[in-house]
């Protein structure tokens, strides 16, 4: 399912899993820089988006 923050998988109870986490570098002057997206499984989930058994 596409969510506002990107691809998201939900279990049968509506809880997200295998969610992407943005890696951001924060600067002392208040600025920031996007580095990359990290996935718990190392890659985006497949279209079936099945929860782990």
mmCIF entry with sequence, helices, sheets and N, C-alpha, C, O atoms, coordinates in Angstrom:
data_MODEL
# 
_entry.id   MODEL 
# 
_entity.id                         1 
_entity.type                       polymer 
_entity.pdbx_number_of_molecules   1 
# 
_entity_poly.entity_id                      1 
_entity_poly.type                           'polypeptide(L)' 
_entity_poly.nstd_linkage                   no 
_entity_poly.nstd_monomer                   no 
_entity_poly.pdbx_seq_one_letter_code       
;(UNK)(UNK)(UNK)(UNK)(UNK)(UNK)(UNK)(UNK)(UNK)(UNK)(UNK)(UNK)(UNK)(UNK)(UNK)(UNK)
(UNK)(UNK)(UNK)(UNK)(UNK)(UNK)(UNK)(UNK)(UNK)(UNK)(UNK)(UNK)(UNK)(UNK)(UNK)(UNK)
(UNK)(UNK)(UNK)(UNK)(UNK)(UNK)(UNK)(UNK)(UNK)(UNK)(UNK)(UNK)(UNK)(UNK)(UNK)(UNK)
(UNK)(UNK)(UNK)(UNK)(UNK)
;
_entity_poly.pdbx_seq_one_letter_code_can   XXXXXXXXXXXXXXXXXXXXXXXXXXXXXXXXXXXXXXXXXXXXXXXXXXXXX 
_entity_poly.pdbx_strand_id                 A 
# 
loop_
_entity_poly_seq.entity_id 
_entity_poly_seq.num 
_entity_poly_seq.mon_id 
_entity_poly_seq.hetero 
1 1  UNK n 
1 2  UNK n 
1 3  UNK n 
1 4  UNK n 
1 5  UNK n 
1 6  UNK n 
1 7  UNK n 
1 8  UNK n 
1 9  UNK n 
1 10 UNK n 
1 11 UNK n 
1 12 UNK n 
1 13 UNK n 
1 14 UNK n 
1 15 UNK n 
1 16 UNK n 
1 17 UNK n 
1 18 UNK n 
1 19 UNK n 
1 20 UNK n 
1 21 UNK n 
1 22 UNK n 
1 23 UNK n 
1 24 UNK n 
1 25 UNK n 
1 26 UNK n 
1 27 UNK n 
1 28 UNK n 
1 29 UNK n 
1 30 UNK n 
1 31 UNK n 
1 32 UNK n 
1 33 UNK n 
1 34 UNK n 
1 35 UNK n 
1 36 UNK n 
1 37 UNK n 
1 38 UNK n 
1 39 UNK n 
1 40 UNK n 
1 41 UNK n 
1 42 UNK n 
1 43 UNK n 
1 44 UNK n 
1 45 UNK n 
1 46 UNK n 
1 47 UNK n 
1 48 UNK n 
1 49 UNK n 
1 50 UNK n 
1 51 UNK n 
1 52 UNK n 
1 53 UNK n 
# 
_struct_asym.id          A 
_struct_asym.entity_id   1 
# 
loop_
_struct_sheet.id 
_struct_sheet.type 
_struct_sheet.number_strands 
_struct_sheet.details 
AA1 ? 2 ? 
AA2 ? 2 ? 
AA3 ? 2 ? 
# 
loop_
_struct_sheet_order.sheet_id 
_struct_sheet_order.range_id_1 
_struct_sheet_order.range_id_2 
_struct_sheet_order.offset 
_struct_sheet_order.sense 
AA1 1 2 ? anti-parallel 
AA2 1 2 ? anti-parallel 
AA3 1 2 ? anti-parallel 
# 
loop_
_struct_sheet_range.sheet_id 
_struct_sheet_range.id 
_struct_sheet_range.beg_label_comp_id 
_struct_sheet_range.beg_label_asym_id 
_struct_sheet_range.beg_label_seq_id 
_struct_sheet_range.pdbx_beg_PDB_ins_code 
_struct_sheet_range.end_label_comp_id 
_struct_sheet_range.end_label_asym_id 
_struct_sheet_range.end_label_seq_id 
_struct_sheet_range.pdbx_end_PDB_ins_code 
_struct_sheet_range.beg_auth_comp_id 
_struct_sheet_range.beg_auth_asym_id 
_struct_sheet_range.beg_auth_seq_id 
_struct_sheet_range.end_auth_comp_id 
_struct_sheet_range.end_auth_asym_id 
_struct_sheet_range.end_auth_seq_id 
AA1 1 UNK A 2  ? UNK A 3  ? UNK A 2  UNK A 3  
AA1 2 UNK A 6  ? UNK A 7  ? UNK A 6  UNK A 7  
AA2 1 UNK A 9  ? UNK A 10 ? UNK A 9  UNK A 10 
AA2 2 UNK A 16 ? UNK A 17 ? UNK A 16 UNK A 17 
AA3 1 UNK A 21 ? UNK A 26 ? UNK A 21 UNK A 26 
AA3 2 UNK A 32 ? UNK A 38 ? UNK A 32 UNK A 38 
# 
loop_
_atom_site.group_PDB 
_atom_site.id 
_atom_site.type_symbol 
_atom_site.label_atom_id 
_atom_site.label_alt_id 
_atom_site.label_comp_id 
_atom_site.label_asym_id 
_atom_site.label_entity_id 
_atom_site.label_seq_id 
_atom_site.pdbx_PDB_ins_code 
_atom_site.Cartn_x 
_atom_site.Cartn_y 
_atom_site.Cartn_z 
_atom_site.occupancy 
_atom_site.B_iso_or_equiv 
_atom_site.pdbx_formal_charge 
_atom_site.auth_seq_id 
_atom_site.auth_comp_id 
_atom_site.auth_asym_id 
_atom_site.auth_atom_id 
_atom_site.pdbx_PDB_model_num 
ATOM 1   N N  . UNK A 1 1  ? 0.852  -1.166  0.000  1.00 0.00 ? 1  UNK A N  1 
ATOM 2   C CA . UNK A 1 1  ? 0.000  0.000   0.000  1.00 0.00 ? 1  UNK A CA 1 
ATOM 3   C C  . UNK A 1 1  ? 0.899  1.231   0.000  1.00 0.00 ? 1  UNK A C  1 
ATOM 4   O O  . UNK A 1 1  ? 1.906  1.263   0.707  1.00 0.00 ? 1  UNK A O  1 
ATOM 5   N N  . UNK A 1 2  ? 0.546  2.237   -0.782 1.00 0.00 ? 2  UNK A N  1 
ATOM 6   C CA . UNK A 1 2  ? 1.285  3.494   -0.781 1.00 0.00 ? 2  UNK A CA 1 
ATOM 7   C C  . UNK A 1 2  ? 0.760  4.367   0.336  1.00 0.00 ? 2  UNK A C  1 
ATOM 8   O O  . UNK A 1 2  ? -0.448 4.568   0.460  1.00 0.00 ? 2  UNK A O  1 
ATOM 9   N N  . UNK A 1 3  ? 1.667  4.891   1.154  1.00 0.00 ? 3  UNK A N  1 
ATOM 10  C CA . UNK A 1 3  ? 1.309  5.796   2.229  1.00 0.00 ? 3  UNK A CA 1 
ATOM 11  C C  . UNK A 1 3  ? 1.912  7.168   1.961  1.00 0.00 ? 3  UNK A C  1 
ATOM 12  O O  . UNK A 1 3  ? 2.671  7.337   1.007  1.00 0.00 ? 3  UNK A O  1 
ATOM 13  N N  . UNK A 1 4  ? 1.584  8.137   2.787  1.00 0.00 ? 4  UNK A N  1 
ATOM 14  C CA . UNK A 1 4  ? 2.106  9.490   2.611  1.00 0.00 ? 4  UNK A CA 1 
ATOM 15  C C  . UNK A 1 4  ? 3.624  9.522   2.720  1.00 0.00 ? 4  UNK A C  1 
ATOM 16  O O  . UNK A 1 4  ? 4.272  10.373  2.111  1.00 0.00 ? 4  UNK A O  1 
ATOM 17  N N  . UNK A 1 5  ? 4.198  8.595   3.495  1.00 0.00 ? 5  UNK A N  1 
ATOM 18  C CA . UNK A 1 5  ? 5.655  8.571   3.674  1.00 0.00 ? 5  UNK A CA 1 
ATOM 19  C C  . UNK A 1 5  ? 6.320  7.527   2.801  1.00 0.00 ? 5  UNK A C  1 
ATOM 20  O O  . UNK A 1 5  ? 7.514  7.270   2.955  1.00 0.00 ? 5  UNK A O  1 
ATOM 21  N N  . UNK A 1 6  ? 5.582  6.920   1.891  1.00 0.00 ? 6  UNK A N  1 
ATOM 22  C CA . UNK A 1 6  ? 6.142  5.896   1.011  1.00 0.00 ? 6  UNK A CA 1 
ATOM 23  C C  . UNK A 1 6  ? 5.435  4.571   1.213  1.00 0.00 ? 6  UNK A C  1 
ATOM 24  O O  . UNK A 1 6  ? 4.366  4.513   1.820  1.00 0.00 ? 6  UNK A O  1 
ATOM 25  N N  . UNK A 1 7  ? 6.035  3.509   0.702  1.00 0.00 ? 7  UNK A N  1 
ATOM 26  C CA . UNK A 1 7  ? 5.448  2.175   0.771  1.00 0.00 ? 7  UNK A CA 1 
ATOM 27  C C  . UNK A 1 7  ? 5.358  1.726   2.215  1.00 0.00 ? 7  UNK A C  1 
ATOM 28  O O  . UNK A 1 7  ? 6.299  1.911   2.986  1.00 0.00 ? 7  UNK A O  1 
ATOM 29  N N  . UNK A 1 8  ? 4.226  1.133   2.588  1.00 0.00 ? 8  UNK A N  1 
ATOM 30  C CA . UNK A 1 8  ? 4.034  0.668   3.952  1.00 0.00 ? 8  UNK A CA 1 
ATOM 31  C C  . UNK A 1 8  ? 3.281  -0.657  3.914  1.00 0.00 ? 8  UNK A C  1 
ATOM 32  O O  . UNK A 1 8  ? 2.336  -0.817  3.142  1.00 0.00 ? 8  UNK A O  1 
ATOM 33  N N  . UNK A 1 9  ? 3.702  -1.605  4.747  1.00 0.00 ? 9  UNK A N  1 
ATOM 34  C CA . UNK A 1 9  ? 3.031  -2.892  4.878  1.00 0.00 ? 9  UNK A CA 1 
ATOM 35  C C  . UNK A 1 9  ? 2.311  -2.906  6.221  1.00 0.00 ? 9  UNK A C  1 
ATOM 36  O O  . UNK A 1 9  ? 2.845  -2.446  7.231  1.00 0.00 ? 9  UNK A O  1 
ATOM 37  N N  . UNK A 1 10 ? 1.098  -3.438  6.218  1.00 0.00 ? 10 UNK A N  1 
ATOM 38  C CA . UNK A 1 10 ? 0.317  -3.527  7.443  1.00 0.00 ? 10 UNK A CA 1 
ATOM 39  C C  . UNK A 1 10 ? -0.008 -4.987  7.727  1.00 0.00 ? 10 UNK A C  1 
ATOM 40  O O  . UNK A 1 10 ? -0.277 -5.755  6.804  1.00 0.00 ? 10 UNK A O  1 
ATOM 41  N N  . UNK A 1 11 ? 0.015  -5.377  9.012  1.00 0.00 ? 11 UNK A N  1 
ATOM 42  C CA . UNK A 1 11 ? -0.392 -6.733  9.375  1.00 0.00 ? 11 UNK A CA 1 
ATOM 43  C C  . UNK A 1 11 ? -1.914 -6.777  9.493  1.00 0.00 ? 11 UNK A C  1 
ATOM 44  O O  . UNK A 1 11 ? -2.579 -5.773  9.239  1.00 0.00 ? 11 UNK A O  1 
ATOM 45  N N  . UNK A 1 12 ? -2.469 -7.915  9.871  1.00 0.00 ? 12 UNK A N  1 
ATOM 46  C CA . UNK A 1 12 ? -3.924 -8.061  9.940  1.00 0.00 ? 12 UNK A CA 1 
ATOM 47  C C  . UNK A 1 12 ? -4.572 -7.159  10.980 1.00 0.00 ? 12 UNK A C  1 
ATOM 48  O O  . UNK A 1 12 ? -5.788 -6.971  10.961 1.00 0.00 ? 12 UNK A O  1 
ATOM 49  N N  . UNK A 1 13 ? -3.775 -6.595  11.892 1.00 0.00 ? 13 UNK A N  1 
ATOM 50  C CA . UNK A 1 13 ? -4.285 -5.686  12.915 1.00 0.00 ? 13 UNK A CA 1 
ATOM 51  C C  . UNK A 1 13 ? -4.068 -4.219  12.545 1.00 0.00 ? 13 UNK A C  1 
ATOM 52  O O  . UNK A 1 13 ? -4.400 -3.325  13.323 1.00 0.00 ? 13 UNK A O  1 
ATOM 53  N N  . UNK A 1 14 ? -3.511 -3.973  11.357 1.00 0.00 ? 14 UNK A N  1 
ATOM 54  C CA . UNK A 1 14 ? -3.273 -2.604  10.910 1.00 0.00 ? 14 UNK A CA 1 
ATOM 55  C C  . UNK A 1 14 ? -1.975 -2.003  11.396 1.00 0.00 ? 14 UNK A C  1 
ATOM 56  O O  . UNK A 1 14 ? -1.759 -0.801  11.242 1.00 0.00 ? 14 UNK A O  1 
ATOM 57  N N  . UNK A 1 15 ? -1.090 -2.822  11.990 1.00 0.00 ? 15 UNK A N  1 
ATOM 58  C CA . UNK A 1 15 ? 0.205  -2.331  12.470 1.00 0.00 ? 15 UNK A CA 1 
ATOM 59  C C  . UNK A 1 15 ? 1.238  -2.380  11.351 1.00 0.00 ? 15 UNK A C  1 
ATOM 60  O O  . UNK A 1 15 ? 1.318  -3.377  10.633 1.00 0.00 ? 15 UNK A O  1 
ATOM 61  N N  . UNK A 1 16 ? 2.027  -1.325  11.188 1.00 0.00 ? 16 UNK A N  1 
ATOM 62  C CA . UNK A 1 16 ? 3.035  -1.332  10.138 1.00 0.00 ? 16 UNK A CA 1 
ATOM 63  C C  . UNK A 1 16 ? 4.223  -2.231  10.506 1.00 0.00 ? 16 UNK A C  1 
ATOM 64  O O  . UNK A 1 16 ? 4.541  -2.414  11.681 1.00 0.00 ? 16 UNK A O  1 
ATOM 65  N N  . UNK A 1 17 ? 4.866  -2.785  9.478  1.00 0.00 ? 17 UNK A N  1 
ATOM 66  C CA . UNK A 1 17 ? 6.105  -3.541  9.673  1.00 0.00 ? 17 UNK A CA 1 
ATOM 67  C C  . UNK A 1 17 ? 6.965  -3.349  8.436  1.00 0.00 ? 17 UNK A C  1 
ATOM 68  O O  . UNK A 1 17 ? 6.466  -2.917  7.397  1.00 0.00 ? 17 UNK A O  1 
ATOM 69  N N  . UNK A 1 18 ? 8.242  -3.662  8.532  1.00 0.00 ? 18 UNK A N  1 
ATOM 70  C CA . UNK A 1 18 ? 9.211  -3.480  7.446  1.00 0.00 ? 18 UNK A CA 1 
ATOM 71  C C  . UNK A 1 18 ? 9.127  -2.071  6.876  1.00 0.00 ? 18 UNK A C  1 
ATOM 72  O O  . UNK A 1 18 ? 9.132  -1.880  5.660  1.00 0.00 ? 18 UNK A O  1 
ATOM 73  N N  . UNK A 1 19 ? 9.048  -1.079  7.774  1.00 0.00 ? 19 UNK A N  1 
ATOM 74  C CA . UNK A 1 19 ? 8.880  0.321   7.382  1.00 0.00 ? 19 UNK A CA 1 
ATOM 75  C C  . UNK A 1 19 ? 10.223 0.960   7.082  1.00 0.00 ? 19 UNK A C  1 
ATOM 76  O O  . UNK A 1 19 ? 11.193 0.752   7.811  1.00 0.00 ? 19 UNK A O  1 
ATOM 77  N N  . UNK A 1 20 ? 10.279 1.727   6.026  1.00 0.00 ? 20 UNK A N  1 
ATOM 78  C CA . UNK A 1 20 ? 11.484 2.465   5.670  1.00 0.00 ? 20 UNK A CA 1 
ATOM 79  C C  . UNK A 1 20 ? 11.779 3.531   6.719  1.00 0.00 ? 20 UNK A C  1 
ATOM 80  O O  . UNK A 1 20 ? 10.869 4.138   7.284  1.00 0.00 ? 20 UNK A O  1 
ATOM 81  N N  . UNK A 1 21 ? 13.071 3.746   6.967  1.00 0.00 ? 21 UNK A N  1 
ATOM 82  C CA . UNK A 1 21 ? 13.506 4.767   7.918  1.00 0.00 ? 21 UNK A CA 1 
ATOM 83  C C  . UNK A 1 21 ? 14.453 5.713   7.183  1.00 0.00 ? 21 UNK A C  1 
ATOM 84  O O  . UNK A 1 21 ? 15.481 5.269   6.672  1.00 0.00 ? 21 UNK A O  1 
ATOM 85  N N  . UNK A 1 22 ? 14.128 7.014   7.119  1.00 0.00 ? 22 UNK A N  1 
ATOM 86  C CA . UNK A 1 22 ? 15.041 7.951   6.481  1.00 0.00 ? 22 UNK A CA 1 
ATOM 87  C C  . UNK A 1 22 ? 16.264 8.206   7.371  1.00 0.00 ? 22 UNK A C  1 
ATOM 88  O O  . UNK A 1 22 ? 16.132 8.430   8.575  1.00 0.00 ? 22 UNK A O  1 
ATOM 89  N N  . UNK A 1 23 ? 17.435 8.169   6.770  1.00 0.00 ? 23 UNK A N  1 
ATOM 90  C CA . UNK A 1 23 ? 18.678 8.486   7.468  1.00 0.00 ? 23 UNK A CA 1 
ATOM 91  C C  . UNK A 1 23 ? 19.026 9.928   7.106  1.00 0.00 ? 23 UNK A C  1 
ATOM 92  O O  . UNK A 1 23 ? 19.236 10.251  5.937  1.00 0.00 ? 23 UNK A O  1 
ATOM 93  N N  . UNK A 1 24 ? 19.086 10.793  8.123  1.00 0.00 ? 24 UNK A N  1 
ATOM 94  C CA . UNK A 1 24 ? 19.306 12.226  7.921  1.00 0.00 ? 24 UNK A CA 1 
ATOM 95  C C  . UNK A 1 24 ? 20.488 12.671  8.765  1.00 0.00 ? 24 UNK A C  1 
ATOM 96  O O  . UNK A 1 24 ? 20.616 12.275  9.923  1.00 0.00 ? 24 UNK A O  1 
ATOM 97  N N  . UNK A 1 25 ? 21.346 13.490  8.187  1.00 0.00 ? 25 UNK A N  1 
ATOM 98  C CA . UNK A 1 25 ? 22.487 14.065  8.906  1.00 0.00 ? 25 UNK A CA 1 
ATOM 99  C C  . UNK A 1 25 ? 22.063 15.438  9.434  1.00 0.00 ? 25 UNK A C  1 
ATOM 100 O O  . UNK A 1 25 ? 21.620 16.291  8.665  1.00 0.00 ? 25 UNK A O  1 
ATOM 101 N N  . UNK A 1 26 ? 22.200 15.647  10.742 1.00 0.00 ? 26 UNK A N  1 
ATOM 102 C CA . UNK A 1 26 ? 21.842 16.923  11.349 1.00 0.00 ? 26 UNK A CA 1 
ATOM 103 C C  . UNK A 1 26 ? 23.099 17.764  11.553 1.00 0.00 ? 26 UNK A C  1 
ATOM 104 O O  . UNK A 1 26 ? 24.149 17.247  11.931 1.00 0.00 ? 26 UNK A O  1 
ATOM 105 N N  . UNK A 1 27 ? 22.981 19.052  11.302 1.00 0.00 ? 27 UNK A N  1 
ATOM 106 C CA . UNK A 1 27 ? 24.105 19.974  11.422 1.00 0.00 ? 27 UNK A CA 1 
ATOM 107 C C  . UNK A 1 27 ? 23.920 20.887  12.634 1.00 0.00 ? 27 UNK A C  1 
ATOM 108 O O  . UNK A 1 27 ? 22.788 21.188  13.012 1.00 0.00 ? 27 UNK A O  1 
ATOM 109 N N  . UNK A 1 28 ? 25.004 21.323  13.237 1.00 0.00 ? 28 UNK A N  1 
ATOM 110 C CA . UNK A 1 28 ? 24.969 22.178  14.427 1.00 0.00 ? 28 UNK A CA 1 
ATOM 111 C C  . UNK A 1 28 ? 24.240 23.504  14.162 1.00 0.00 ? 28 UNK A C  1 
ATOM 112 O O  . UNK A 1 28 ? 23.676 24.093  15.083 1.00 0.00 ? 28 UNK A O  1 
ATOM 113 N N  . UNK A 1 29 ? 24.252 23.972  12.910 1.00 0.00 ? 29 UNK A N  1 
ATOM 114 C CA . UNK A 1 29 ? 23.598 25.246  12.591 1.00 0.00 ? 29 UNK A CA 1 
ATOM 115 C C  . UNK A 1 29 ? 22.085 25.093  12.382 1.00 0.00 ? 29 UNK A C  1 
ATOM 116 O O  . UNK A 1 29 ? 21.411 26.051  12.003 1.00 0.00 ? 29 UNK A O  1 
ATOM 117 N N  . UNK A 1 30 ? 21.553 23.886  12.629 1.00 0.00 ? 30 UNK A N  1 
ATOM 118 C CA . UNK A 1 30 ? 20.127 23.646  12.472 1.00 0.00 ? 30 UNK A CA 1 
ATOM 119 C C  . UNK A 1 30 ? 19.745 23.051  11.130 1.00 0.00 ? 30 UNK A C  1 
ATOM 120 O O  . UNK A 1 30 ? 18.591 22.671  10.932 1.00 0.00 ? 30 UNK A O  1 
ATOM 121 N N  . UNK A 1 31 ? 20.684 22.963  10.214 1.00 0.00 ? 31 UNK A N  1 
ATOM 122 C CA . UNK A 1 31 ? 20.399 22.382  8.903  1.00 0.00 ? 31 UNK A CA 1 
ATOM 123 C C  . UNK A 1 31 ? 20.410 20.859  8.959  1.00 0.00 ? 31 UNK A C  1 
ATOM 124 O O  . UNK A 1 31 ? 20.768 20.262  9.974  1.00 0.00 ? 31 UNK A O  1 
ATOM 125 N N  . UNK A 1 32 ? 20.018 20.256  7.872  1.00 0.00 ? 32 UNK A N  1 
ATOM 126 C CA . UNK A 1 32 ? 20.030 18.799  7.771  1.00 0.00 ? 32 UNK A CA 1 
ATOM 127 C C  . UNK A 1 32 ? 20.255 18.395  6.318  1.00 0.00 ? 32 UNK A C  1 
ATOM 128 O O  . UNK A 1 32 ? 20.083 19.192  5.397  1.00 0.00 ? 32 UNK A O  1 
ATOM 129 N N  . UNK A 1 33 ? 20.645 17.135  6.139  1.00 0.00 ? 33 UNK A N  1 
ATOM 130 C CA . UNK A 1 33 ? 20.880 16.604  4.794  1.00 0.00 ? 33 UNK A CA 1 
ATOM 131 C C  . UNK A 1 33 ? 20.375 15.167  4.753  1.00 0.00 ? 33 UNK A C  1 
ATOM 132 O O  . UNK A 1 33 ? 20.740 14.355  5.605  1.00 0.00 ? 33 UNK A O  1 
ATOM 133 N N  . UNK A 1 34 ? 19.536 14.848  3.765  1.00 0.00 ? 34 UNK A N  1 
ATOM 134 C CA . UNK A 1 34 ? 19.049 13.493  3.566  1.00 0.00 ? 34 UNK A CA 1 
ATOM 135 C C  . UNK A 1 34 ? 20.213 12.625  3.079  1.00 0.00 ? 34 UNK A C  1 
ATOM 136 O O  . UNK A 1 34 ? 20.933 13.013  2.159  1.00 0.00 ? 34 UNK A O  1 
ATOM 137 N N  . UNK A 1 35 ? 20.399 11.450  3.694  1.00 0.00 ? 35 UNK A N  1 
ATOM 138 C CA . UNK A 1 35 ? 21.473 10.539  3.308  1.00 0.00 ? 35 UNK A CA 1 
ATOM 139 C C  . UNK A 1 35 ? 20.914 9.397   2.461  1.00 0.00 ? 35 UNK A C  1 
ATOM 140 O O  . UNK A 1 35 ? 21.326 9.220   1.314  1.00 0.00 ? 35 UNK A O  1 
ATOM 141 N N  . UNK A 1 36 ? 19.981 8.622   3.014  1.00 0.00 ? 36 UNK A N  1 
ATOM 142 C CA . UNK A 1 36 ? 19.391 7.511   2.272  1.00 0.00 ? 36 UNK A CA 1 
ATOM 143 C C  . UNK A 1 36 ? 18.201 6.954   3.045  1.00 0.00 ? 36 UNK A C  1 
ATOM 144 O O  . UNK A 1 36 ? 17.923 7.372   4.169  1.00 0.00 ? 36 UNK A O  1 
ATOM 145 N N  . UNK A 1 37 ? 17.516 6.018   2.435  1.00 0.00 ? 37 UNK A N  1 
ATOM 146 C CA . UNK A 1 37 ? 16.429 5.278   3.075  1.00 0.00 ? 37 UNK A CA 1 
ATOM 147 C C  . UNK A 1 37 ? 16.990 3.928   3.502  1.00 0.00 ? 37 UNK A C  1 
ATOM 148 O O  . UNK A 1 37 ? 17.668 3.262   2.719  1.00 0.00 ? 37 UNK A O  1 
ATOM 149 N N  . UNK A 1 38 ? 16.716 3.523   4.730  1.00 0.00 ? 38 UNK A N  1 
ATOM 150 C CA . UNK A 1 38 ? 17.130 2.210   5.227  1.00 0.00 ? 38 UNK A CA 1 
ATOM 151 C C  . UNK A 1 38 ? 15.879 1.353   5.428  1.00 0.00 ? 38 UNK A C  1 
ATOM 152 O O  . UNK A 1 38 ? 14.886 1.808   5.995  1.00 0.00 ? 38 UNK A O  1 
ATOM 153 N N  . UNK A 1 39 ? 15.943 0.125   4.961  1.00 0.00 ? 39 UNK A N  1 
ATOM 154 C CA . UNK A 1 39 ? 14.831 -0.813  5.116  1.00 0.00 ? 39 UNK A CA 1 
ATOM 155 C C  . UNK A 1 39 ? 15.236 -1.884  6.109  1.00 0.00 ? 39 UNK A C  1 
ATOM 156 O O  . UNK A 1 39 ? 16.364 -2.373  6.043  1.00 0.00 ? 39 UNK A O  1 
ATOM 157 N N  . UNK A 1 40 ? 14.342 -2.274  7.044  1.00 0.00 ? 40 UNK A N  1 
ATOM 158 C CA . UNK A 1 40 ? 14.658 -3.326  8.003  1.00 0.00 ? 40 UNK A CA 1 
ATOM 159 C C  . UNK A 1 40 ? 15.092 -4.622  7.328  1.00 0.00 ? 40 UNK A C  1 
ATOM 160 O O  . UNK A 1 40 ? 15.956 -5.327  7.849  1.00 0.00 ? 40 UNK A O  1 
ATOM 161 N N  . UNK A 1 41 ? 14.509 -4.943  6.181  1.00 0.00 ? 41 UNK A N  1 
ATOM 162 C CA . UNK A 1 41 ? 14.849 -6.175  5.473  1.00 0.00 ? 41 UNK A CA 1 
ATOM 163 C C  . UNK A 1 41 ? 15.926 -5.934  4.414  1.00 0.00 ? 41 UNK A C  1 
ATOM 164 O O  . UNK A 1 41 ? 16.276 -6.855  3.676  1.00 0.00 ? 41 UNK A O  1 
ATOM 165 N N  . UNK A 1 42 ? 16.456 -4.711  4.329  1.00 0.00 ? 42 UNK A N  1 
ATOM 166 C CA . UNK A 1 42 ? 17.511 -4.401  3.368  1.00 0.00 ? 42 UNK A CA 1 
ATOM 167 C C  . UNK A 1 42 ? 17.021 -3.988  1.995  1.00 0.00 ? 42 UNK A C  1 
ATOM 168 O O  . UNK A 1 42 ? 17.817 -3.583  1.147  1.00 0.00 ? 42 UNK A O  1 
ATOM 169 N N  . UNK A 1 43 ? 15.717 -4.085  1.764  1.00 0.00 ? 43 UNK A N  1 
ATOM 170 C CA . UNK A 1 43 ? 15.151 -3.684  0.464  1.00 0.00 ? 43 UNK A CA 1 
ATOM 171 C C  . UNK A 1 43 ? 13.652 -3.426  0.645  1.00 0.00 ? 43 UNK A C  1 
ATOM 172 O O  . UNK A 1 43 ? 13.066 -3.887  1.624  1.00 0.00 ? 43 UNK A O  1 
ATOM 173 N N  . UNK A 1 44 ? 13.030 -2.703  -0.275 1.00 0.00 ? 44 UNK A N  1 
ATOM 174 C CA . UNK A 1 44 ? 11.589 -2.477  -0.157 1.00 0.00 ? 44 UNK A CA 1 
ATOM 175 C C  . UNK A 1 44 ? 10.833 -3.798  -0.203 1.00 0.00 ? 44 UNK A C  1 
ATOM 176 O O  . UNK A 1 44 ? 11.308 -4.757  -0.812 1.00 0.00 ? 44 UNK A O  1 
ATOM 177 N N  . UNK A 1 45 ? 9.665  -3.866  0.428  1.00 0.00 ? 45 UNK A N  1 
ATOM 178 C CA . UNK A 1 45 ? 8.887  -5.101  0.414  1.00 0.00 ? 45 UNK A CA 1 
ATOM 179 C C  . UNK A 1 45 ? 8.321  -5.389  -0.959 1.00 0.00 ? 45 UNK A C  1 
ATOM 180 O O  . UNK A 1 45 ? 8.197  -4.486  -1.786 1.00 0.00 ? 45 UNK A O  1 
ATOM 181 N N  . UNK A 1 46 ? 7.976  -6.648  -1.207 1.00 0.00 ? 46 UNK A N  1 
ATOM 182 C CA . UNK A 1 46 ? 7.338  -7.034  -2.461 1.00 0.00 ? 46 UNK A CA 1 
ATOM 183 C C  . UNK A 1 46 ? 5.908  -6.537  -2.508 1.00 0.00 ? 46 UNK A C  1 
ATOM 184 O O  . UNK A 1 46 ? 5.373  -6.060  -1.507 1.00 0.00 ? 46 UNK A O  1 
ATOM 185 N N  . UNK A 1 47 ? 5.297  -6.648  -3.665 1.00 0.00 ? 47 UNK A N  1 
ATOM 186 C CA . UNK A 1 47 ? 3.918  -6.150  -3.829 1.00 0.00 ? 47 UNK A CA 1 
ATOM 187 C C  . UNK A 1 47 ? 2.929  -6.881  -2.944 1.00 0.00 ? 47 UNK A C  1 
ATOM 188 O O  . UNK A 1 47 ? 1.913  -6.305  -2.556 1.00 0.00 ? 47 UNK A O  1 
ATOM 189 N N  . UNK A 1 48 ? 3.204  -8.164  -2.608 1.00 0.00 ? 48 UNK A N  1 
ATOM 190 C CA . UNK A 1 48 ? 2.272  -8.914  -1.754 1.00 0.00 ? 48 UNK A CA 1 
ATOM 191 C C  . UNK A 1 48 ? 2.304  -8.422  -0.327 1.00 0.00 ? 48 UNK A C  1 
ATOM 192 O O  . UNK A 1 48 ? 1.307  -8.543  0.385  1.00 0.00 ? 48 UNK A O  1 
ATOM 193 N N  . UNK A 1 49 ? 3.426  -7.868  0.113  1.00 0.00 ? 49 UNK A N  1 
ATOM 194 C CA . UNK A 1 49 ? 3.539  -7.213  1.411  1.00 0.00 ? 49 UNK A CA 1 
ATOM 195 C C  . UNK A 1 49 ? 3.007  -8.084  2.557  1.00 0.00 ? 49 UNK A C  1 
ATOM 196 O O  . UNK A 1 49 ? 2.226  -7.609  3.381  1.00 0.00 ? 49 UNK A O  1 
ATOM 197 N N  . UNK A 1 50 ? 3.417  -9.327  2.610  1.00 0.00 ? 50 UNK A N  1 
ATOM 198 C CA . UNK A 1 50 ? 2.937  -10.253 3.632  1.00 0.00 ? 50 UNK A CA 1 
ATOM 199 C C  . UNK A 1 50 ? 3.752  -10.121 4.917  1.00 0.00 ? 50 UNK A C  1 
ATOM 200 O O  . UNK A 1 50 ? 4.976  -10.007 4.855  1.00 0.00 ? 50 UNK A O  1 
ATOM 201 N N  . UNK A 1 51 ? 3.102  -10.133 6.074  1.00 0.00 ? 51 UNK A N  1 
ATOM 202 C CA . UNK A 1 51 ? 3.832  -10.044 7.339  1.00 0.00 ? 51 UNK A CA 1 
ATOM 203 C C  . UNK A 1 51 ? 4.646  -11.317 7.578  1.00 0.00 ? 51 UNK A C  1 
ATOM 204 O O  . UNK A 1 51 ? 4.292  -12.387 7.083  1.00 0.00 ? 51 UNK A O  1 
ATOM 205 N N  . UNK A 1 52 ? 5.734  -11.196 8.337  1.00 0.00 ? 52 UNK A N  1 
ATOM 206 C CA . UNK A 1 52 ? 6.533  -12.387 8.630  1.00 0.00 ? 52 UNK A CA 1 
ATOM 207 C C  . UNK A 1 52 ? 5.711  -13.411 9.414  1.00 0.00 ? 52 UNK A C  1 
ATOM 208 O O  . UNK A 1 52 ? 4.859  -13.047 10.226 1.00 0.00 ? 52 UNK A O  1 
ATOM 209 N N  . UNK A 1 53 ? 5.972  -14.681 9.166  1.00 0.00 ? 53 UNK A N  1 
ATOM 210 C CA . UNK A 1 53 ? 5.219  -15.712 9.886  1.00 0.00 ? 53 UNK A CA 1 
ATOM 211 C C  . UNK A 1 53 ? 5.983  -16.237 11.073 1.00 0.00 ? 53 UNK A C  1 
ATOM 212 O O  . UNK A 1 53 ? 5.490  -17.110 11.787 1.00 0.00 ? 53 UNK A O  1 
# 
